[in-house]
Amino acid sequence: MTPQHWKTVLPLVQAFAEGKKIQQITPQGKWVTLLDVEFRDKPSSYRIAPDTKTSRRYWWKGEDGQLHVALATQQQHPANFPETWYRFVKWIDKDWVEYELPTSTETGG
């Protein structure tokens, strides 16, 4: 393997050593998290798993009687879940959805 290969793989190895999850792309184009990483394929087939957030949208009624949309995250304390709130109306989404958080390059940071 060439020095350029290792220069590309080194950040992945460092991230894995720090306990971060590494993902590999499947032939179908889906990223899967690896339990054991050997870096046998080309470096571009691997990535550091992005941070994710699990959330679900819901309707709530304001003091003026108008309906509003809000976002609940699954990381919230159970006592704060929207259905316990007197202004909660109903869930918009049927299930919780896991979203990849944008990277700093996607947000301009």
Biopython code that builds the backbone (N, CA, C, O; Angstrom):
import numpy as np
from Bio.PDB.StructureBuilder import StructureBuilder

atoms = [
    (1, "MET", "N", (0.842, -1.177, 0.000)),
    (1, "MET", "CA", (0.000, 0.000, 0.000)),
    (1, "MET", "C", (0.885, 1.237, 0.000)),
    (1, "MET", "O", (1.962, 1.258, 0.595)),
    (2, "THR", "N", (0.408, 2.247, -0.672)),
    (2, "THR", "CA", (1.189, 3.468, -0.844)),
    (2, "THR", "C", (1.022, 4.405, 0.356)),
    (2, "THR", "O", (0.069, 4.277, 1.124)),
    (3, "PRO", "N", (1.950, 5.341, 0.507)),
    (3, "PRO", "CA", (1.797, 6.346, 1.570)),
    (3, "PRO", "C", (0.495, 7.148, 1.415)),
    (3, "PRO", "O", (-0.140, 7.510, 2.406)),
    (4, "GLN", "N", (0.109, 7.419, 0.167)),
    (4, "GLN", "CA", (-1.140, 8.169, -0.063)),
    (4, "GLN", "C", (-2.345, 7.395, 0.459)),
    (4, "GLN", "O", (-3.273, 7.982, 1.016)),
    (5, "HIS", "N", (-2.331, 6.074, 0.277)),
    (5, "HIS", "CA", (-3.404, 5.231, 0.795)),
    (5, "HIS", "C", (-3.507, 5.397, 2.310)),
    (5, "HIS", "O", (-4.597, 5.614, 2.841)),
    (6, "TRP", "N", (-2.385, 5.296, 2.997)),
    (6, "TRP", "CA", (-2.400, 5.389, 4.460)),
    (6, "TRP", "C", (-2.738, 6.793, 4.937)),
    (6, "TRP", "O", (-3.340, 6.960, 5.998)),
    (7, "LYS", "N", (-2.355, 7.808, 4.159)),
    (7, "LYS", "CA", (-2.713, 9.175, 4.514)),
    (7, "LYS", "C", (-4.230, 9.349, 4.495)),
    (7, "LYS", "O", (-4.782, 10.105, 5.295)),
    (8, "THR", "N", (-4.896, 8.655, 3.589)),
    (8, "THR", "CA", (-6.353, 8.710, 3.490)),
    (8, "THR", "C", (-7.024, 7.873, 4.577)),
    (8, "THR", "O", (-8.066, 8.255, 5.109)),
    (9, "VAL", "N", (-6.418, 6.728, 4.903)),
    (9, "VAL", "CA", (-6.995, 5.809, 5.877)),
    (9, "VAL", "C", (-6.721, 6.245, 7.324)),
    (9, "VAL", "O", (-7.505, 5.931, 8.220)),
    (10, "LEU", "N", (-5.629, 6.956, 7.554)),
    (10, "LEU", "CA", (-5.219, 7.322, 8.914)),
    (10, "LEU", "C", (-6.320, 7.996, 9.738)),
    (10, "LEU", "O", (-6.502, 7.614, 10.894)),
    (11, "PRO", "N", (-7.068, 8.980, 9.209)),
    (11, "PRO", "CA", (-8.134, 9.577, 10.025)),
    (11, "PRO", "C", (-9.212, 8.570, 10.425)),
    (11, "PRO", "O", (-9.804, 8.677, 11.498)),
    (12, "LEU", "N", (-9.461, 7.591, 9.553)),
    (12, "LEU", "CA", (-10.445, 6.549, 9.869)),
    (12, "LEU", "C", (-9.926, 5.649, 10.982)),
    (12, "LEU", "O", (-10.665, 5.303, 11.904)),
    (13, "VAL", "N", (-8.657, 5.274, 10.894)),
    (13, "VAL", "CA", (-8.050, 4.419, 11.923)),
    (13, "VAL", "C", (-8.030, 5.161, 13.256)),
    (13, "VAL", "O", (-8.340, 4.578, 14.294)),
    (14, "GLN", "N", (-7.672, 6.429, 13.232)),
    (14, "GLN", "CA", (-7.633, 7.243, 14.453)),
    (14, "GLN", "C", (-9.028, 7.337, 15.077)),
    (14, "GLN", "O", (-9.185, 7.184, 16.288)),
    (15, "ALA", "N", (-10.030, 7.587, 14.245)),
    (15, "ALA", "CA", (-11.403, 7.687, 14.751)),
    (15, "ALA", "C", (-11.852, 6.364, 15.362)),
    (15, "ALA", "O", (-12.487, 6.356, 16.417)),
    (16, "PHE", "N", (-11.530, 5.249, 14.714)),
    (16, "PHE", "CA", (-11.900, 3.930, 15.231)),
    (16, "PHE", "C", (-11.201, 3.671, 16.562)),
    (16, "PHE", "O", (-11.804, 3.126, 17.487)),
    (17, "ALA", "N", (-9.923, 4.065, 16.660)),
    (17, "ALA", "CA", (-9.161, 3.892, 17.900)),
    (17, "ALA", "C", (-9.763, 4.725, 19.039)),
    (17, "ALA", "O", (-9.647, 4.355, 20.207)),
    (18, "GLU", "N", (-10.399, 5.839, 18.700)),
    (18, "GLU", "CA", (-11.037, 6.707, 19.694)),
    (18, "GLU", "C", (-12.453, 6.245, 20.050)),
    (18, "GLU", "O", (-13.133, 6.880, 20.856)),
    (19, "GLY", "N", (-12.891, 5.140, 19.447)),
    (19, "GLY", "CA", (-14.202, 4.597, 19.771)),
    (19, "GLY", "C", (-15.331, 5.067, 18.881)),
    (19, "GLY", "O", (-16.492, 4.753, 19.139)),
    (20, "LYS", "N", (-15.011, 5.819, 17.833)),
    (20, "LYS", "CA", (-16.053, 6.257, 16.918)),
    (20, "LYS", "C", (-16.430, 5.104, 15.995)),
    (20, "LYS", "O", (-15.631, 4.203, 15.741)),
    (21, "LYS", "N", (-17.654, 5.151, 15.504)),
    (21, "LYS", "CA", (-18.132, 4.111, 14.602)),
    (21, "LYS", "C", (-17.652, 4.384, 13.177)),
    (21, "LYS", "O", (-17.613, 5.526, 12.719)),
    (22, "ILE", "N", (-17.289, 3.299, 12.493)),
    (22, "ILE", "CA", (-16.858, 3.381, 11.101)),
    (22, "ILE", "C", (-17.909, 2.673, 10.265)),
    (22, "ILE", "O", (-18.409, 1.611, 10.637)),
    (23, "GLN", "N", (-18.237, 3.279, 9.127)),
    (23, "GLN", "CA", (-19.212, 2.689, 8.223)),
    (23, "GLN", "C", (-18.567, 2.385, 6.877)),
    (23, "GLN", "O", (-17.587, 3.014, 6.478)),
    (24, "GLN", "N", (-19.146, 1.402, 6.189)),
    (24, "GLN", "CA", (-18.695, 1.036, 4.850)),
    (24, "GLN", "C", (-19.920, 1.036, 3.945)),
    (24, "GLN", "O", (-21.010, 0.643, 4.360)),
    (25, "ILE", "N", (-19.733, 1.475, 2.718)),
    (25, "ILE", "CA", (-20.850, 1.529, 1.787)),
    (25, "ILE", "C", (-21.020, 0.170, 1.117)),
    (25, "ILE", "O", (-20.046, -0.466, 0.716)),
    (26, "THR", "N", (-22.269, -0.261, 1.004)),
    (26, "THR", "CA", (-22.576, -1.538, 0.359)),
    (26, "THR", "C", (-22.687, -1.325, -1.151)),
    (26, "THR", "O", (-22.777, -0.184, -1.604)),
    (27, "PRO", "N", (-22.682, -2.401, -1.931)),
    (27, "PRO", "CA", (-22.887, -2.257, -3.381)),
    (27, "PRO", "C", (-24.226, -1.584, -3.720)),
    (27, "PRO", "O", (-24.372, -1.015, -4.802)),
    (28, "GLN", "N", (-25.197, -1.645, -2.809)),
    (28, "GLN", "CA", (-26.494, -1.008, -3.029)),
    (28, "GLN", "C", (-26.487, 0.477, -2.646)),
    (28, "GLN", "O", (-27.495, 1.164, -2.804)),
    (29, "GLY", "N", (-25.360, 0.964, -2.147)),
    (29, "GLY", "CA", (-25.238, 2.383, -1.803)),
    (29, "GLY", "C", (-25.694, 2.742, -0.404)),
    (29, "GLY", "O", (-25.908, 3.918, -0.109)),
    (30, "LYS", "N", (-25.846, 1.754, 0.464)),
    (30, "LYS", "CA", (-26.262, 2.007, 1.848)),
    (30, "LYS", "C", (-25.053, 1.913, 2.771)),
    (30, "LYS", "O", (-24.240, 0.996, 2.652)),
    (31, "TRP", "N", (-24.940, 2.880, 3.702)),
    (31, "TRP", "CA", (-23.852, 2.857, 4.673)),
    (31, "TRP", "C", (-24.226, 1.956, 5.828)),
    (31, "TRP", "O", (-25.303, 2.102, 6.406)),
    (32, "VAL", "N", (-23.338, 1.011, 6.179)),
    (32, "VAL", "CA", (-23.575, 0.111, 7.312)),
    (32, "VAL", "C", (-22.430, 0.268, 8.311)),
    (32, "VAL", "O", (-21.275, 0.451, 7.927)),
    (33, "THR", "N", (-22.766, 0.195, 9.589)),
    (33, "THR", "CA", (-21.769, 0.324, 10.649)),
    (33, "THR", "C", (-21.049, -1.007, 10.828)),
    (33, "THR", "O", (-21.680, -2.062, 10.889)),
    (34, "LEU", "N", (-19.732, -0.945, 10.912)),
    (34, "LEU", "CA", (-18.911, -2.144, 11.052)),
    (34, "LEU", "C", (-18.583, -2.390, 12.520)),
    (34, "LEU", "O", (-18.327, -1.452, 13.274)),
    (35, "LEU", "N", (-18.594, -3.645, 12.914)),
    (35, "LEU", "CA", (-18.184, -4.010, 14.264)),
    (35, "LEU", "C", (-16.671, -4.187, 14.332)),
    (35, "LEU", "O", (-16.040, -3.872, 15.341)),
    (36, "ASP", "N", (-16.103, -4.694, 13.246)),
    (36, "ASP", "CA", (-14.669, -4.926, 13.137)),
    (36, "ASP", "C", (-14.218, -4.313, 11.820)),
    (36, "ASP", "O", (-14.839, -4.560, 10.786)),
    (37, "VAL", "N", (-13.171, -3.533, 11.835)),
    (37, "VAL", "CA", (-12.737, -2.834, 10.630)),
    (37, "VAL", "C", (-11.353, -3.330, 10.219)),
    (37, "VAL", "O", (-10.421, -3.337, 11.023)),
    (38, "GLU", "N", (-11.231, -3.742, 8.962)),
    (38, "GLU", "CA", (-9.941, -4.222, 8.460)),
    (38, "GLU", "C", (-9.375, -3.336, 7.358)),
    (38, "GLU", "O", (-8.205, -3.482, 7.003)),
    (39, "PHE", "N", (-10.160, -2.433, 6.812)),
    (39, "PHE", "CA", (-9.719, -1.508, 5.765)),
    (39, "PHE", "C", (-9.094, -2.240, 4.579)),
    (39, "PHE", "O", (-8.005, -1.883, 4.130)),
    (40, "ARG", "N", (-9.774, -3.249, 4.081)),
    (40, "ARG", "CA", (-9.276, -4.016, 2.931)),
    (40, "ARG", "C", (-9.692, -3.394, 1.606)),
    (40, "ARG", "O", (-9.041, -3.621, 0.586)),
    (41, "ASP", "N", (-10.768, -2.613, 1.607)),
    (41, "ASP", "CA", (-11.254, -1.995, 0.374)),
    (41, "ASP", "C", (-10.669, -0.595, 0.222)),
    (41, "ASP", "O", (-9.939, -0.121, 1.092)),
    (42, "LYS", "N", (-10.994, 0.058, -0.885)),
    (42, "LYS", "CA", (-10.461, 1.401, -1.120)),
    (42, "LYS", "C", (-10.969, 2.356, -0.034)),
    (42, "LYS", "O", (-12.099, 2.218, 0.433)),
    (43, "PRO", "N", (-10.148, 3.309, 0.360)),
    (43, "PRO", "CA", (-10.504, 4.214, 1.456)),
    (43, "PRO", "C", (-11.832, 4.943, 1.255)),
    (43, "PRO", "O", (-12.532, 5.227, 2.227)),
    (44, "SER", "N", (-12.183, 5.246, 0.017)),
    (44, "SER", "CA", (-13.433, 5.980, -0.218)),
    (44, "SER", "C", (-14.677, 5.156, 0.098)),
    (44, "SER", "O", (-15.783, 5.696, 0.121)),
    (45, "SER", "N", (-14.512, 3.865, 0.340)),
    (45, "SER", "CA", (-15.674, 3.036, 0.683)),
    (45, "SER", "C", (-15.955, 3.050, 2.183)),
    (45, "SER", "O", (-16.871, 2.368, 2.643)),
    (46, "TYR", "N", (-15.178, 3.816, 2.954)),
    (46, "TYR", "CA", (-15.356, 3.919, 4.407)),
    (46, "TYR", "C", (-15.626, 5.370, 4.785)),
    (46, "TYR", "O", (-15.265, 6.301, 4.064)),
    (47, "ARG", "N", (-16.267, 5.534, 5.931)),
    (47, "ARG", "CA", (-16.450, 6.877, 6.490)),
    (47, "ARG", "C", (-16.643, 6.756, 8.000)),
    (47, "ARG", "O", (-17.002, 5.696, 8.513)),
    (48, "ILE", "N", (-16.398, 7.854, 8.693)),
    (48, "ILE", "CA", (-16.721, 7.942, 10.112)),
    (48, "ILE", "C", (-18.225, 8.154, 10.177)),
    (48, "ILE", "O", (-18.756, 9.050, 9.520)),
    (49, "ALA", "N", (-18.916, 7.335, 10.967)),
    (49, "ALA", "CA", (-20.376, 7.426, 11.043)),
    (49, "ALA", "C", (-20.783, 8.822, 11.503)),
    (49, "ALA", "O", (-20.246, 9.333, 12.485)),
    (50, "PRO", "N", (-21.727, 9.437, 10.801)),
    (50, "PRO", "CA", (-22.175, 10.769, 11.214)),
    (50, "PRO", "C", (-22.996, 10.701, 12.495)),
    (50, "PRO", "O", (-23.576, 9.667, 12.827)),
    (51, "ASP", "N", (-23.033, 11.813, 13.202)),
    (51, "ASP", "CA", (-23.892, 11.906, 14.381)),
    (51, "ASP", "C", (-25.341, 11.875, 13.914)),
    (51, "ASP", "O", (-25.666, 12.371, 12.836)),
    (52, "THR", "N", (-26.198, 11.294, 14.725)),
    (52, "THR", "CA", (-27.615, 11.206, 14.373)),
    (52, "THR", "C", (-28.479, 11.733, 15.512)),
    (52, "THR", "O", (-28.030, 11.868, 16.650)),
    (53, "LYS", "N", (-29.703, 12.020, 15.180)),
    (53, "LYS", "CA", (-30.702, 12.458, 16.161)),
    (53, "LYS", "C", (-32.005, 11.760, 15.795)),
    (53, "LYS", "O", (-32.372, 11.698, 14.622)),
    (54, "THR", "N", (-32.694, 11.244, 16.785)),
    (54, "THR", "CA", (-33.976, 10.587, 16.547)),
    (54, "THR", "C", (-35.077, 11.552, 16.948)),
    (54, "THR", "O", (-35.093, 12.060, 18.069)),
    (55, "SER", "N", (-35.998, 11.802, 16.024)),
    (55, "SER", "CA", (-37.035, 12.790, 16.295)),
    (55, "SER", "C", (-38.360, 12.394, 15.664)),
    (55, "SER", "O", (-38.457, 11.436, 14.897)),
    (56, "ARG", "N", (-39.385, 13.178, 16.022)),
    (56, "ARG", "CA", (-40.743, 12.924, 15.549)),
    (56, "ARG", "C", (-41.521, 14.239, 15.635)),
    (56, "ARG", "O", (-41.421, 14.946, 16.638)),
    (57, "ARG", "N", (-42.288, 14.573, 14.609)),
    (57, "ARG", "CA", (-43.053, 15.824, 14.585)),
    (57, "ARG", "C", (-44.432, 15.645, 15.226)),
    (57, "ARG", "O", (-45.016, 14.562, 15.199)),
    (58, "TYR", "N", (-44.932, 16.744, 15.804)),
    (58, "TYR", "CA", (-46.264, 16.699, 16.412)),
    (58, "TYR", "C", (-46.968, 18.048, 16.292)),
    (58, "TYR", "O", (-46.333, 19.086, 16.106)),
    (59, "TRP", "N", (-48.296, 18.006, 16.403)),
    (59, "TRP", "CA", (-49.123, 19.212, 16.431)),
    (59, "TRP", "C", (-49.351, 19.631, 17.881)),
    (59, "TRP", "O", (-49.504, 18.783, 18.760)),
    (60, "TRP", "N", (-49.374, 20.949, 18.128)),
    (60, "TRP", "CA", (-49.778, 21.473, 19.432)),
    (60, "TRP", "C", (-50.601, 22.732, 19.200)),
    (60, "TRP", "O", (-50.449, 23.412, 18.185)),
    (61, "LYS", "N", (-51.474, 23.031, 20.155)),
    (61, "LYS", "CA", (-52.381, 24.164, 20.008)),
    (61, "LYS", "C", (-51.911, 25.333, 20.863)),
    (61, "LYS", "O", (-51.679, 25.188, 22.063)),
    (62, "GLY", "N", (-51.774, 26.492, 20.227)),
    (62, "GLY", "CA", (-51.366, 27.695, 20.934)),
    (62, "GLY", "C", (-52.514, 28.313, 21.708)),
    (62, "GLY", "O", (-53.659, 27.881, 21.576)),
    (63, "GLU", "N", (-52.216, 29.322, 22.515)),
    (63, "GLU", "CA", (-53.251, 30.004, 23.303)),
    (63, "GLU", "C", (-54.315, 30.630, 22.415)),
    (63, "GLU", "O", (-55.465, 30.787, 22.825)),
    (64, "ASP", "N", (-53.923, 30.988, 21.193)),
    (64, "ASP", "CA", (-54.867, 31.592, 20.249)),
    (64, "ASP", "C", (-55.710, 30.547, 19.515)),
    (64, "ASP", "O", (-56.537, 30.899, 18.674)),
    (65, "GLY", "N", (-55.505, 29.267, 19.827)),
    (65, "GLY", "CA", (-56.268, 28.201, 19.189)),
    (65, "GLY", "C", (-55.663, 27.707, 17.881)),
    (65, "GLY", "O", (-56.159, 26.747, 17.291)),
    (66, "GLN", "N", (-54.594, 28.358, 17.425)),
    (66, "GLN", "CA", (-53.935, 27.960, 16.176)),
    (66, "GLN", "C", (-53.088, 26.711, 16.394)),
    (66, "GLN", "O", (-52.506, 26.509, 17.460)),
    (67, "LEU", "N", (-53.035, 25.874, 15.351)),
    (67, "LEU", "CA", (-52.184, 24.687, 15.414)),
    (67, "LEU", "C", (-50.768, 25.029, 14.984)),
    (67, "LEU", "O", (-50.562, 25.814, 14.058)),
    (68, "HIS", "N", (-49.796, 24.434, 15.662)),
    (68, "HIS", "CA", (-48.379, 24.634, 15.359)),
    (68, "HIS", "C", (-47.712, 23.266, 15.251)),
    (68, "HIS", "O", (-48.201, 22.279, 15.800)),
    (69, "VAL", "N", (-46.604, 23.223, 14.543)),
    (69, "VAL", "CA", (-45.830, 21.993, 14.413)),
    (69, "VAL", "C", (-44.557, 22.144, 15.225)),
    (69, "VAL", "O", (-43.916, 23.194, 15.203)),
    (70, "ALA", "N", (-44.194, 21.083, 15.944)),
    (70, "ALA", "CA", (-42.953, 21.085, 16.713)),
    (70, "ALA", "C", (-42.250, 19.749, 16.515)),
    (70, "ALA", "O", (-42.815, 18.802, 15.967)),
    (71, "LEU", "N", (-41.025, 19.699, 16.967)),
    (71, "LEU", "CA", (-40.190, 18.509, 16.804)),
    (71, "LEU", "C", (-39.783, 17.996, 18.179)),
    (71, "LEU", "O", (-39.212, 18.735, 18.981)),
    (72, "ALA", "N", (-40.073, 16.746, 18.444)),
    (72, "ALA", "CA", (-39.657, 16.102, 19.697)),
    (72, "ALA", "C", (-38.458, 15.230, 19.384)),
    (72, "ALA", "O", (-38.414, 14.570, 18.346)),
    (73, "THR", "N", (-37.485, 15.227, 20.283)),
    (73, "THR", "CA", (-36.346, 14.332, 20.108)),
    (73, "THR", "C", (-36.453, 13.206, 21.118)),
    (73, "THR", "O", (-36.900, 13.410, 22.247)),
    (74, "GLN", "N", (-36.044, 12.029, 20.710)),
    (74, "GLN", "CA", (-36.159, 10.865, 21.579)),
    (74, "GLN", "C", (-35.209, 10.968, 22.763)),
    (74, "GLN", "O", (-35.363, 10.236, 23.741)),
    (75, "GLN", "N", (-34.237, 11.857, 22.693)),
    (75, "GLN", "CA", (-33.286, 12.027, 23.776)),
    (75, "GLN", "C", (-33.883, 12.833, 24.926)),
    (75, "GLN", "O", (-33.267, 12.932, 25.987)),
    (76, "GLN", "N", (-35.081, 13.415, 24.736)),
    (76, "GLN", "CA", (-35.709, 14.190, 25.802)),
    (76, "GLN", "C", (-36.086, 13.274, 26.960)),
    (76, "GLN", "O", (-36.318, 12.079, 26.774)),
    (77, "HIS", "N", (-36.144, 13.850, 28.152)),
    (77, "HIS", "CA", (-36.571, 13.098, 29.332)),
    (77, "HIS", "C", (-38.027, 12.672, 29.142)),
    (77, "HIS", "O", (-38.837, 13.473, 28.674)),
    (78, "PRO", "N", (-38.378, 11.440, 29.491)),
    (78, "PRO", "CA", (-39.751, 10.973, 29.275)),
    (78, "PRO", "C", (-40.842, 11.889, 29.828)),
    (78, "PRO", "O", (-41.922, 11.972, 29.245)),
    (79, "ALA", "N", (-40.585, 12.574, 30.933)),
    (79, "ALA", "CA", (-41.600, 13.470, 31.495)),
    (79, "ALA", "C", (-41.865, 14.658, 30.573)),
    (79, "ALA", "O", (-42.905, 15.305, 30.692)),
    (80, "ASN", "N", (-40.957, 14.950, 29.672)),
    (80, "ASN", "CA", (-41.118, 16.073, 28.758)),
    (80, "ASN", "C", (-41.678, 15.663, 27.400)),
    (80, "ASN", "O", (-41.837, 16.507, 26.518)),
    (81, "PHE", "N", (-41.971, 14.404, 27.224)),
    (81, "PHE", "CA", (-42.524, 13.987, 25.940)),
    (81, "PHE", "C", (-43.816, 14.743, 25.680)),
    (81, "PHE", "O", (-44.591, 14.965, 26.610)),
    (82, "PRO", "N", (-44.063, 15.137, 24.465)),
    (82, "PRO", "CA", (-45.199, 16.004, 24.164)),
    (82, "PRO", "C", (-46.563, 15.479, 24.587)),
    (82, "PRO", "O", (-47.416, 16.279, 24.972)),
    (83, "GLU", "N", (-46.810, 14.183, 24.535)),
    (83, "GLU", "CA", (-48.167, 13.716, 24.840)),
    (83, "GLU", "C", (-48.582, 13.959, 26.286)),
    (83, "GLU", "O", (-49.761, 13.834, 26.615)),
    (84, "THR", "N", (-47.628, 14.306, 27.158)),
    (84, "THR", "CA", (-47.972, 14.635, 28.544)),
    (84, "THR", "C", (-48.283, 16.127, 28.707)),
    (84, "THR", "O", (-48.708, 16.566, 29.775)),
    (85, "TRP", "N", (-48.070, 16.889, 27.652)),
    (85, "TRP", "CA", (-48.271, 18.340, 27.688)),
    (85, "TRP", "C", (-49.715, 18.647, 27.331)),
    (85, "TRP", "O", (-50.245, 18.081, 26.374)),
    (86, "TYR", "N", (-50.360, 19.530, 28.080)),
    (86, "TYR", "CA", (-51.783, 19.799, 27.850)),
    (86, "TYR", "C", (-52.058, 20.436, 26.488)),
    (86, "TYR", "O", (-53.196, 20.388, 26.022)),
    (87, "ARG", "N", (-51.073, 21.022, 25.843)),
    (87, "ARG", "CA", (-51.279, 21.636, 24.519)),
    (87, "ARG", "C", (-51.025, 20.658, 23.362)),
    (87, "ARG", "O", (-51.276, 20.978, 22.200)),
    (88, "PHE", "N", (-50.529, 19.478, 23.695)),
    (88, "PHE", "CA", (-50.278, 18.447, 22.679)),
    (88, "PHE", "C", (-51.599, 18.054, 22.020)),
    (88, "PHE", "O", (-52.602, 17.850, 22.705)),
    (89, "VAL", "N", (-51.597, 17.946, 20.670)),
    (89, "VAL", "CA", (-52.798, 17.537, 19.939)),
    (89, "VAL", "C", (-52.622, 16.106, 19.429)),
    (89, "VAL", "O", (-53.386, 15.215, 19.803)),
    (90, "LYS", "N", (-51.617, 15.882, 18.576)),
    (90, "LYS", "CA", (-51.360, 14.535, 18.078)),
    (90, "LYS", "C", (-50.039, 14.486, 17.328)),
    (90, "LYS", "O", (-49.498, 15.507, 16.904)),
    (91, "TRP", "N", (-49.542, 13.270, 17.182)),
    (91, "TRP", "CA", (-48.321, 13.051, 16.413)),
    (91, "TRP", "C", (-48.615, 13.223, 14.925)),
    (91, "TRP", "O", (-49.686, 12.841, 14.453)),
    (92, "ILE", "N", (-47.676, 13.791, 14.197)),
    (92, "ILE", "CA", (-47.765, 13.878, 12.739)),
    (92, "ILE", "C", (-47.141, 12.619, 12.137)),
    (92, "ILE", "O", (-47.721, 11.972, 11.265)),
    (93, "ASP", "N", (-45.952, 12.294, 12.622)),
    (93, "ASP", "CA", (-45.233, 11.120, 12.125)),
    (93, "ASP", "C", (-45.688, 9.879, 12.869)),
    (93, "ASP", "O", (-45.924, 9.914, 14.077)),
    (94, "LYS", "N", (-45.809, 8.791, 12.142)),
    (94, "LYS", "CA", (-46.247, 7.533, 12.741)),
    (94, "LYS", "C", (-45.174, 6.953, 13.667)),
    (94, "LYS", "O", (-45.497, 6.406, 14.721)),
    (95, "ASP", "N", (-43.918, 7.070, 13.284)),
    (95, "ASP", "CA", (-42.817, 6.482, 14.048)),
    (95, "ASP", "C", (-41.700, 7.499, 14.244)),
    (95, "ASP", "O", (-41.659, 8.543, 13.593)),
    (96, "TRP", "N", (-40.789, 7.161, 15.167)),
    (96, "TRP", "CA", (-39.578, 7.944, 15.367)),
    (96, "TRP", "C", (-38.668, 7.722, 14.162)),
    (96, "TRP", "O", (-38.601, 6.612, 13.634)),
    (97, "VAL", "N", (-37.965, 8.770, 13.723)),
    (97, "VAL", "CA", (-37.093, 8.692, 12.558)),
    (97, "VAL", "C", (-35.697, 9.148, 12.961)),
    (97, "VAL", "O", (-35.542, 10.159, 13.646)),
    (98, "GLU", "N", (-34.676, 8.397, 12.532)),
    (98, "GLU", "CA", (-33.300, 8.771, 12.815)),
    (98, "GLU", "C", (-32.738, 9.537, 11.625)),
    (98, "GLU", "O", (-32.754, 9.049, 10.496)),
    (99, "TYR", "N", (-32.243, 10.735, 11.888)),
    (99, "TYR", "CA", (-31.681, 11.606, 10.854)),
    (99, "TYR", "C", (-30.198, 11.793, 11.102)),
    (99, "TYR", "O", (-29.756, 11.886, 12.247)),
    (100, "GLU", "N", (-29.427, 11.848, 10.014)),
    (100, "GLU", "CA", (-28.015, 12.201, 10.127)),
    (100, "GLU", "C", (-27.925, 13.709, 10.292)),
    (100, "GLU", "O", (-28.549, 14.461, 9.544)),
    (101, "LEU", "N", (-27.152, 14.143, 11.267)),
    (101, "LEU", "CA", (-26.948, 15.571, 11.461)),
    (101, "LEU", "C", (-26.007, 16.076, 10.376)),
    (101, "LEU", "O", (-25.068, 15.372, 10.004)),
    (102, "PRO", "N", (-26.235, 17.279, 9.862)),
    (102, "PRO", "CA", (-25.345, 17.810, 8.835)),
    (102, "PRO", "C", (-23.947, 18.048, 9.391)),
    (102, "PRO", "O", (-23.772, 18.352, 10.571)),
    (103, "THR", "N", (-22.966, 17.903, 8.520)),
    (103, "THR", "CA", (-21.581, 18.173, 8.917)),
    (103, "THR", "C", (-21.346, 19.667, 8.883)),
    (103, "THR", "O", (-22.173, 20.423, 8.373)),
    (104, "SER", "N", (-20.210, 20.097, 9.430)),
    (104, "SER", "CA", (-19.904, 21.527, 9.449)),
    (104, "SER", "C", (-19.746, 22.077, 8.034)),
    (104, "SER", "O", (-20.015, 23.257, 7.810)),
    (105, "THR", "N", (-19.315, 21.254, 7.071)),
    (105, "THR", "CA", (-19.194, 21.742, 5.695)),
    (105, "THR", "C", (-20.565, 21.953, 5.050)),
    (105, "THR", "O", (-20.716, 22.799, 4.169)),
    (106, "GLU", "N", (-21.568, 21.178, 5.495)),
    (106, "GLU", "CA", (-22.917, 21.340, 4.959)),
    (106, "GLU", "C", (-23.626, 22.540, 5.563)),
    (106, "GLU", "O", (-24.556, 23.072, 4.956)),
    (107, "THR", "N", (-23.213, 22.974, 6.737)),
    (107, "THR", "CA", (-23.858, 24.101, 7.414)),
    (107, "THR", "C", (-23.050, 25.389, 7.278)),
    (107, "THR", "O", (-23.427, 26.422, 7.831)),
    (108, "GLY", "N", (-21.950, 25.329, 6.549)),
    (108, "GLY", "CA", (-21.129, 26.501, 6.351)),
    (108, "GLY", "C", (-20.200, 26.812, 7.506)),
    (108, "GLY", "O", (-19.623, 27.899, 7.561)),
    (109, "GLY", "N", (-20.043, 25.864, 8.442)),
    (109, "GLY", "CA", (-19.197, 26.101, 9.624)),
    (109, "GLY", "C", (-17.823, 25.599, 9.508)),
    (109, "GLY", "O", (-17.031, 25.745, 10.440)),
]
sb = StructureBuilder()
sb.init_structure("model")
sb.init_model(0)
sb.init_chain("A")
sb.init_seg("    ")
for serial, (resi, resn, name, xyz) in enumerate(atoms, 1):
    if name == "N":
        sb.init_residue(resn, " ", resi, " ")
    sb.init_atom(name, np.array(xyz, "f"), 0.0, 1.0, " ", f" {name:<3s}", serial, name[0])
structure = sb.get_structure()
